[in-house]
Amino acid sequence: MTRVIHLLNKAIALQQPGGGFQTSIDAVLLAAACPVKGGETLLDLGCGVGAAGLCVLARVPDARLTGVELLEREAELARHNADLNKMPANIIQADIQNWHAADRFDHVICNPPYLTAGAHLQSPDAAKARAMGHVDADVTLTHWVKAAHRALKSQGSLTIVHRADALPEILSALGKRFGAVEVIPLWPKEGKEAGRVIVRARKDRKTPMMLHAGLTLHQGDGAYTLAADAILRDKKTLFL
């Protein structure tokens, strides 16, 4: 069973499994932080049902999107969602650790599993368990960064969204492969600790790291802030 949700003020209709991993605003925020321009190529690593990549295309319609997804059901839904929204995309079912692109990309985005295998109760839904990181302990953030580095052109950008407490691991994985690192904290509310971060970096660059002021997502009453709402509804970019 599947259900349809809408993103970017109904600019995108997204069909996804009814009981599996559910798309969150992280995918929209990830897309908003990608510095892709018209005519450039974009790779969505672990694209799931296509949410982040399609959100990029909603903002930059003439970007050229490729998605790589391990799970057959999600890859098929990503193809369906691209067709549903009349957005051309090349969706490939493959393991990011073994997949090699024929050509390199201008930009890579990815939303890796947030949890460590064995550290949490495993979801009974196999696809959700894999998407959340309940399984595959041998696939680390370093594997994701290596896959992105392999797929990128020199000077190309990598944009990742992840838990805030994973920032040291992300920076370690980037190592000397990437520079011009930008960290964007995502604050749930004013005065609260960041729960997520977006990290943006450039292959083969040496520019020092930048820490942005970040984005506060919710007001005290739980409604989205004006800045967050402009991204989630009006396709605004995030620190570009």
Secondary structure, 3 states (H helix, E strand, C coil): CEEEEEECCCCEEEEEECCCCCCCHHHHHHHHCCCCCCCCEEEEECCCCCHHHHHHHHHCCCCEEEEEECCHHHHHHHHHHHHHCCCCEEEEECCCCCCCCCCCEEEEEECCCCCCCCCCCCCCCHHHHHHHCCCCCCCCHHHHHHHHHHHEEEEEEEEEEEEHHHHHHHHHHHCCCEEEEEEEEEEEECCCCCCEEEEEEEECCCCCCEECCCEEEECCCCCECHHHHHHHHHCCCCCC
